[in-house]
Amino acid sequence: MAEGETKEARGVSRRAALTAMGGVGLGTVGAVAGGVVLAGGAEGGTATPAVGASGGTRPVCVLSPEVTEGPYYLDYEMVRRDITEDRPGVPLVLRVSIVDAKTCRPLPRAAMDIWHCDAGGVYSGYEGNTLPTPPSGTPTGPPPTGTPTGPPPGGGGGHAEPTNDLTFLRGVQLANQRGVAEIRTIYPGWYQGRALHIHVKVHVGGTVDREKKTYTGGHVSHTGQFFFAEELAEKIAALSPYKDNTVTRVKLDEDGIYKQAGSGLLTIRPLHKGRIEKGLLATITVGVDPAATPAAV
């Protein structure tokens, strides 16, 4: 078994996987994921140029878009395969292929750092996802004019100081020799102003402190978000504990950050045929420039 793969995810046969990928409402289908085309789809391997209509080839590896990290990032960088802790929800295996956008080759040892909210829309470290407090006092000077700039609302920018030391649904995994990193988590819930999503950073050049089980050093080459197809989101919203979330769910086409990203839709299939509540496998490919150090947005 390849490093980071679970027995459950591995047990899905290729025929069953193809059938599931063709199912209704389970995400994008095909070899295009996160803006990069892989010869073997989103499960690893080396990307190859696509054949154009003229019979020639054209480059297909592109950088995944940089997207705001949001206010709830905490640099705990805990290395662990299962980040669920005690949070209830539909089990989700997140499998990400990380490739060099220039060469289309896998990036072994790149670190996938993810964080997302629980089924009730709450991030660990925060009681209720309270956004940064605006400046106090009476505003001075003339009011702003023109078109507003900056990230959209709903957790788009700034940073909120944590209010507790909880760590659920946060963690890091290193990519194996095929560039694949895998984490076990749950299907996320939602909160005011945002469609369902998972945050991700890709770190390059660091090492694992095996005693502390943390990732240290290196630099961040990519900050992005993964998204979920609307039809699947509707089905999950009808299940426990998601149905207890009383916040109005923002749909994908209403989410300004998704529109900004232009990609990042996960390909999802059930781990047990026809039983989405029993577990899901989500795959995507992220193309990065390992030498880049983009500023946080």
Secondary structure by P-SEA (a helix, b strand, c coil): cccccccccccccaaaaaaaaacccccccccccccccccccccccbbbbbbccccbbbbcccccccccccccccccccccccccccccccbbbbbbbbbccccccccccbbbbbbbbcccccccccccccccccccccccccccccccccccccccccccccccccccccbbbbbccccbbbbbbcccccccccccbbbbbbbccccccccccccccccccccbbbbbbaaaaaaaaacccccccccccccccccaaaaaacccccccccccccccccbbbbbbbbbbccccccccc
